[in-house]
Amino acid sequence: MTSDSPQNTNMPATSDPYAPLREKVLQRVLEGTGESDPSLRQAVAERTGVPADLRALVEKIHDHAYKVTDEDIARLQPTYSDDQLFEIIVSASLGASRRRLMAGLKALGDA
């Protein structure tokens, strides 16, 4: 795993009192039971090994989530159920937010 992957437990020097709770949520979302395979949820959170049909959506969530449209979701509905899409979107969002948080905490620790 990379240093900015969602499962990385190496915290920057800055103290984060919410880290245990956040990691528990991340673990439940990525590894818990669901309609989508846990390995798929992990892949979209880490932004690696994402299936080709999901790549555009996952990239958009990681880079510019505000640009996701109804059409992006509708394009995937013939292949994925609404529950699967929800889990995929939440997993990608958590991965993206964690990456940003870790970068911010690292910057504070380096300051």
C-alpha angles and dihedrals in degrees: 000000000000123000090254098045117123093247095053108118096187102114122203117249092266111097114247113191092187097055096100093050093044091050090050091054092046092050092048093049096044101037105023127099117285147134093274125061114265090230089058092049090049092049094052091045091051092038091228130114092011114167113254094245091056098039098093093050094045092047090049092050092049095045108027112002092173089067095063109117137195087252091059089057096040090054089061099041095088088061104031131043120236089254092052092048091049091053092046093050093046092048093050091046093050091048092050094046093048092051090053093046092051091049090051094047090047090052090051091048091050093050 
